[in-house]
Amino acid sequence: RVNFLFKENSHLAMINVGICTVSLFYLSNENNKINKLLIYLYLFISLTNGSTTFFVGLITSSVIIIFTSYKQLKFNFITKLLIYNILALRHMQ
């Protein structure tokens, strides 16, 4: 497999964790169908090209976000974040 941007997927994963988390936040607030489709496509590509660094970083950052600011977050965002983490865990196995 050819990696165009980075030599290893773990380098992409260090950037991708934050981008995926923000994308899930935008997805919970977005109404435009084209933007939703592009975000879902990006999240799918991130899952399929993920590395251990990505999965551990995503799960760690999600736990920290939920525990530190669960009162300020919308239920829709927390649900999407948990579903994406479950998908990431299943993809790791």
C-alpha positions in Angstrom: 0.0 0.0 0.0 1.3 3.4 -1.0 1.1 6.2 1.6 1.1 9.6 -0.2 1.3 12.0 2.8 3.2 10.1 5.4 5.6 7.2 5.4 3.7 5.5 8.2 0.1 5.5 9.2 1.0 6.4 12.8 2.2 9.8 11.7 -1.1 10.4 10.0 -2.9 9.1 13.1 -1.3 11.8 15.4 -3.0 14.5 13.3 -6.1 12.4 12.5 -7.3 12.0 16.1 -8.1 15.6 16.5 -9.6 16.0 13.0 -11.9 13.0 13.6 -13.1 14.3 16.9 -13.8 17.8 15.5 -15.5 16.2 12.4 -17.8 14.2 14.7 -18.6 17.5 16.5 -19.4 19.2 13.2 -21.5 16.2 12.1 -23.7 16.5 15.2 -24.4 20.2 14.3 -24.4 20.1 10.5 -27.5 20.2 8.4 -26.1 20.2 4.8 -26.3 16.8 3.3 -23.2 17.2 1.1 -21.1 18.2 4.1 -22.5 15.2 6.1 -21.6 12.9 3.3 -18.1 14.2 3.1 -17.6 14.0 6.8 -18.9 10.4 6.9 -16.6 9.5 4.0 -13.6 11.0 5.8 -14.4 9.2 9.0 -14.7 5.9 7.1 -11.4 6.4 5.4 -9.8 7.2 8.8 -11.2 4.0 10.2 -9.9 1.8 7.4 -6.5 3.4 7.3 -6.1 3.6 11.1 -3.2 2.4 13.1 -2.8 1.5 16.8 -1.7 5.0 17.4 -5.0 6.3 15.9 -7.2 3.9 17.8 -5.5 4.5 21.2 -5.4 8.3 20.7 -9.1 8.4 19.6 -10.3 6.4 22.6 -8.1 8.3 25.1 -9.2 11.7 23.8 -12.8 10.7 23.7 -12.7 9.5 27.3 -11.0 12.8 28.4 -13.5 14.9 26.4 -16.6 13.1 27.9 -15.3 13.1 31.5 -14.2 16.7 31.5 -17.1 18.4 29.6 -20.0 16.1 29.5 -22.4 18.8 30.8 -21.6 21.2 28.0 -21.8 18.6 25.2 -24.9 17.7 23.3 -26.2 14.2 23.6 -26.0 13.8 19.9 -22.3 14.5 19.8 -21.6 12.1 22.7 -23.6 9.4 21.0 -21.7 9.8 17.7 -18.4 9.8 19.6 -19.2 6.6 21.4 -20.5 4.8 18.3 -17.3 5.8 16.4 -15.2 4.5 19.3 -17.0 1.2 19.3 -16.5 0.9 15.6 -12.8 1.7 16.1 -12.5 -1.0 18.8 -14.2 -3.5 16.6 -11.8 -2.6 13.7 -8.8 -3.1 16.0 -9.7 -6.8 16.6 
